[in-house]
Amino acid sequence: MGERGGKMKHVSIVINPREAGLKPYRVSFHRPESMPVKSRLDEGIIYRHPECAETATVWGESEEAVADVLTTTKGGNEAT
């Protein structure tokens, strides 16, 4: 059998958000109850993750920019 092509290389860039002009903003959002998930054990049990409120740190140029990104991404969660 022939040898595989060249070795795989991993390239990563470490970015300091503050040096890039970004600031941390604490946001909270509401996560609705999940869709029903059937048990993998085929026991006839259906699970749901309960409704909850969560928080996260989001880096952005301004508070308005963070709110705009969070309300226009898939899922439609709104920043508060």
MODELLER restraints for C-alpha pairs under 7 A, 6 or more apart:
rsr = mdl.restraints
at = mdl.atoms
rsr.add(forms.Gaussian(group=physical.xy_distance, feature=features.Distance(at['CA:21:A'], at['CA:61:A']), mean=6.47, stdev=0.5))
rsr.add(forms.Gaussian(group=physical.xy_distance, feature=features.Distance(at['CA:22:A'], at['CA:59:A']), mean=5.77, stdev=0.5))
rsr.add(forms.Gaussian(group=physical.xy_distance, feature=features.Distance(at['CA:22:A'], at['CA:60:A']), mean=4.89, stdev=0.5))
rsr.add(forms.Gaussian(group=physical.xy_distance, feature=features.Distance(at['CA:22:A'], at['CA:61:A']), mean=4.82, stdev=0.5))
rsr.add(forms.Gaussian(group=physical.xy_distance, feature=features.Distance(at['CA:23:A'], at['CA:59:A']), mean=5.35, stdev=0.5))
rsr.add(forms.Gaussian(group=physical.xy_distance, feature=features.Distance(at['CA:23:A'], at['CA:60:A']), mean=5.50, stdev=0.5))
rsr.add(forms.Gaussian(group=physical.xy_distance, feature=features.Distance(at['CA:23:A'], at['CA:61:A']), mean=6.14, stdev=0.5))
rsr.add(forms.Gaussian(group=physical.xy_distance, feature=features.Distance(at['CA:24:A'], at['CA:57:A']), mean=6.20, stdev=0.5))
rsr.add(forms.Gaussian(group=physical.xy_distance, feature=features.Distance(at['CA:24:A'], at['CA:58:A']), mean=5.69, stdev=0.5))
rsr.add(forms.Gaussian(group=physical.xy_distance, feature=features.Distance(at['CA:24:A'], at['CA:59:A']), mean=4.51, stdev=0.5))
rsr.add(forms.Gaussian(group=physical.xy_distance, feature=features.Distance(at['CA:24:A'], at['CA:60:A']), mean=6.62, stdev=0.5))
rsr.add(forms.Gaussian(group=physical.xy_distance, feature=features.Distance(at['CA:25:A'], at['CA:57:A']), mean=5.56, stdev=0.5))
rsr.add(forms.Gaussian(group=physical.xy_distance, feature=features.Distance(at['CA:25:A'], at['CA:58:A']), mean=5.24, stdev=0.5))
rsr.add(forms.Gaussian(group=physical.xy_distance, feature=features.Distance(at['CA:25:A'], at['CA:59:A']), mean=6.06, stdev=0.5))
rsr.add(forms.Gaussian(group=physical.xy_distance, feature=features.Distance(at['CA:26:A'], at['CA:55:A']), mean=6.93, stdev=0.5))
rsr.add(forms.Gaussian(group=physical.xy_distance, feature=features.Distance(at['CA:26:A'], at['CA:56:A']), mean=5.81, stdev=0.5))
rsr.add(forms.Gaussian(group=physical.xy_distance, feature=features.Distance(at['CA:26:A'], at['CA:57:A']), mean=4.59, stdev=0.5))
rsr.add(forms.Gaussian(group=physical.xy_distance, feature=features.Distance(at['CA:26:A'], at['CA:58:A']), mean=6.33, stdev=0.5))
rsr.add(forms.Gaussian(group=physical.xy_distance, feature=features.Distance(at['CA:27:A'], at['CA:55:A']), mean=5.52, stdev=0.5))
rsr.add(forms.Gaussian(group=physical.xy_distance, feature=features.Distance(at['CA:27:A'], at['CA:56:A']), mean=5.48, stdev=0.5))
rsr.add(forms.Gaussian(group=physical.xy_distance, feature=features.Distance(at['CA:27:A'], at['CA:57:A']), mean=6.23, stdev=0.5))
rsr.add(forms.Gaussian(group=physical.xy_distance, feature=features.Distance(at['CA:27:A'], at['CA:58:A']), mean=6.99, stdev=0.5))
rsr.add(forms.Gaussian(group=physical.xy_distance, feature=features.Distance(at['CA:27:A'], at['CA:79:A']), mean=5.82, stdev=0.5))
rsr.add(forms.Gaussian(group=physical.xy_distance, feature=features.Distance(at['CA:27:A'], at['CA:80:A']), mean=6.22, stdev=0.5))
rsr.add(forms.Gaussian(group=physical.xy_distance, feature=features.Distance(at['CA:28:A'], at['CA:53:A']), mean=6.93, stdev=0.5))
rsr.add(forms.Gaussian(group=physical.xy_distance, feature=features.Distance(at['CA:28:A'], at['CA:54:A']), mean=5.51, stdev=0.5))
rsr.add(forms.Gaussian(group=physical.xy_distance, feature=features.Distance(at['CA:28:A'], at['CA:55:A']), mean=4.10, stdev=0.5))
rsr.add(forms.Gaussian(group=physical.xy_distance, feature=features.Distance(at['CA:28:A'], at['CA:56:A']), mean=6.39, stdev=0.5))
rsr.add(forms.Gaussian(group=physical.xy_distance, feature=features.Distance(at['CA:28:A'], at['CA:79:A']), mean=6.10, stdev=0.5))
rsr.add(forms.Gaussian(group=physical.xy_distance, feature=features.Distance(at['CA:28:A'], at['CA:80:A']), mean=5.87, stdev=0.5))
rsr.add(forms.Gaussian(group=physical.xy_distance, feature=features.Distance(at['CA:29:A'], at['CA:53:A']), mean=5.70, stdev=0.5))
rsr.add(forms.Gaussian(group=physical.xy_distance, feature=features.Distance(at['CA:29:A'], at['CA:54:A']), mean=5.45, stdev=0.5))
rsr.add(forms.Gaussian(group=physical.xy_distance, feature=features.Distance(at['CA:29:A'], at['CA:55:A']), mean=6.27, stdev=0.5))
rsr.add(forms.Gaussian(group=physical.xy_distance, feature=features.Distance(at['CA:29:A'], at['CA:77:A']), mean=6.24, stdev=0.5))
rsr.add(forms.Gaussian(group=physical.xy_distance, feature=features.Distance(at['CA:29:A'], at['CA:78:A']), mean=6.26, stdev=0.5))
rsr.add(forms.Gaussian(group=physical.xy_distance, feature=features.Distance(at['CA:29:A'], at['CA:79:A']), mean=5.97, stdev=0.5))
rsr.add(forms.Gaussian(group=physical.xy_distance, feature=features.Distance(at['CA:29:A'], at['CA:80:A']), mean=6.85, stdev=0.5))
rsr.add(forms.Gaussian(group=physical.xy_distance, feature=features.Distance(at['CA:30:A'], at['CA:52:A']), mean=6.01, stdev=0.5))
rsr.add(forms.Gaussian(group=physical.xy_distance, feature=features.Distance(at['CA:30:A'], at['CA:53:A']), mean=4.49, stdev=0.5))
rsr.add(forms.Gaussian(group=physical.xy_distance, feature=features.Distance(at['CA:30:A'], at['CA:54:A']), mean=6.35, stdev=0.5))
rsr.add(forms.Gaussian(group=physical.xy_distance, feature=features.Distance(at['CA:30:A'], at['CA:77:A']), mean=6.92, stdev=0.5))
rsr.add(forms.Gaussian(group=physical.xy_distance, feature=features.Distance(at['CA:31:A'], at['CA:51:A']), mean=5.76, stdev=0.5))
rsr.add(forms.Gaussian(group=physical.xy_distance, feature=features.Distance(at['CA:31:A'], at['CA:52:A']), mean=5.33, stdev=0.5))
rsr.add(forms.Gaussian(group=physical.xy_distance, feature=features.Distance(at['CA:31:A'], at['CA:53:A']), mean=5.95, stdev=0.5))
rsr.add(forms.Gaussian(group=physical.xy_distance, feature=features.Distance(at['CA:32:A'], at['CA:51:A']), mean=4.54, stdev=0.5))
rsr.add(forms.Gaussian(group=physical.xy_distance, feature=features.Distance(at['CA:32:A'], at['CA:52:A']), mean=6.60, stdev=0.5))
rsr.add(forms.Gaussian(group=physical.xy_distance, feature=features.Distance(at['CA:33:A'], at['CA:48:A']), mean=6.74, stdev=0.5))
rsr.add(forms.Gaussian(group=physical.xy_distance, feature=features.Distance(at['CA:33:A'], at['CA:49:A']), mean=5.70, stdev=0.5))
rsr.add(forms.Gaussian(group=physical.xy_distance, feature=features.Distance(at['CA:33:A'], at['CA:50:A']), mean=4.73, stdev=0.5))
rsr.add(forms.Gaussian(group=physical.xy_distance, feature=features.Distance(at['CA:33:A'], at['CA:51:A']), mean=4.19, stdev=0.5))
rsr.add(forms.Gaussian(group=physical.xy_distance, feature=features.Distance(at['CA:34:A'], at['CA:48:A']), mean=5.45, stdev=0.5))
rsr.add(forms.Gaussian(group=physical.xy_distance, feature=features.Distance(at['CA:34:A'], at['CA:49:A']), mean=5.15, stdev=0.5))
rsr.add(forms.Gaussian(group=physical.xy_distance, feature=features.Distance(at['CA:34:A'], at['CA:50:A']), mean=6.73, stdev=0.5))
rsr.add(forms.Gaussian(group=physical.xy_distance, feature=features.Distance(at['CA:35:A'], at['CA:48:A']), mean=6.27, stdev=0.5))
rsr.add(forms.Gaussian(group=physical.xy_distance, feature=features.Distance(at['CA:36:A'], at['CA:46:A']), mean=6.02, stdev=0.5))
rsr.add(forms.Gaussian(group=physical.xy_distance, feature=features.Distance(at['CA:36:A'], at['CA:47:A']), mean=5.65, stdev=0.5))
rsr.add(forms.Gaussian(group=physical.xy_distance, feature=features.Distance(at['CA:36:A'], at['CA:48:A']), mean=5.11, stdev=0.5))
rsr.add(forms.Gaussian(group=physical.xy_distance, feature=features.Distance(at['CA:37:A'], at['CA:46:A']), mean=5.48, stdev=0.5))
rsr.add(forms.Gaussian(group=physical.xy_distance, feature=features.Distance(at['CA:37:A'], at['CA:47:A']), mean=5.09, stdev=0.5))
rsr.add(forms.Gaussian(group=physical.xy_distance, feature=features.Distance(at['CA:37:A'], at['CA:48:A']), mean=6.30, stdev=0.5))
rsr.add(forms.Gaussian(group=physical.xy_distance, feature=features.Distance(at['CA:38:A'], at['CA:45:A']), mean=6.14, stdev=0.5))
rsr.add(forms.Gaussian(group=physical.xy_distance, feature=features.Distance(at['CA:38:A'], at['CA:46:A']), mean=4.51, stdev=0.5))
rsr.add(forms.Gaussian(group=physical.xy_distance, feature=features.Distance(at['CA:38:A'], at['CA:47:A']), mean=6.28, stdev=0.5))
rsr.add(forms.Gaussian(group=physical.xy_distance, feature=features.Distance(at['CA:39:A'], at['CA:45:A']), mean=5.36, stdev=0.5))
rsr.add(forms.Gaussian(group=physical.xy_distance, feature=features.Distance(at['CA:39:A'], at['CA:46:A']), mean=5.78, stdev=0.5))
rsr.add(forms.Gaussian(group=physical.xy_distance, feature=features.Distance(at['CA:39:A'], at['CA:47:A']), mean=6.92, stdev=0.5))
rsr.add(forms.Gaussian(group=physical.xy_distance, feature=features.Distance(at['CA:60:A'], at['CA:66:A']), mean=5.61, stdev=0.5))
rsr.add(forms.Gaussian(group=physical.xy_distance, feature=features.Distance(at['CA:67:A'], at['CA:79:A']), mean=5.53, stdev=0.5))
rsr.add(forms.Gaussian(group=physical.xy_distance, feature=features.Distance(at['CA:70:A'], at['CA:77:A']), mean=6.38, stdev=0.5))
rsr.add(forms.Gaussian(group=physical.xy_distance, feature=features.Distance(at['CA:70:A'], at['CA:78:A']), mean=6.10, stdev=0.5))
rsr.add(forms.Gaussian(group=physical.xy_distance, feature=features.Distance(at['CA:70:A'], at['CA:79:A']), mean=6.32, stdev=0.5))
rsr.add(forms.Gaussian(group=physical.xy_distance, feature=features.Distance(at['CA:71:A'], at['CA:77:A']), mean=5.83, stdev=0.5))
rsr.add(forms.Gaussian(group=physical.xy_distance, feature=features.Distance(at['CA:71:A'], at['CA:78:A']), mean=5.09, stdev=0.5))
